[in-house]
C-alpha cells in the first residue's frame, strides 16, 4: 500500500477520537480543571469527529488500492 500520509493521519485521528470518547475518564479530568460543564456536550463533538476520520481512512484506503491495480 505504500506510505499515504492522509491514511496514517486519519487512523491516528480515529484512534484519538475513540480514546476521547471515554467520557467517564474525561468527566473527572475536565471537572478538575473547571470545565465540568462541557462533559454533556462531548458526544455531540466526538462522534462526528470519529465518523469523519473513519470515513477519511476508508476513502484513502480505497484510493490507494485503486492506484496499485
C-alpha angles and dihedrals in degrees: 000000000000128000114320111174094196091054092050091046092050092049091050091047092049091049092050091048089052090051091047091052088072090102095173089063093043095051098067091040093052091041091053092057095042100259098106092127090068094064093084091059099045095096092052089061105030100052095056089046090052092048091047095051091043090051091048090051092051092046094050091046089052093047093048091048091052092050094055096053 
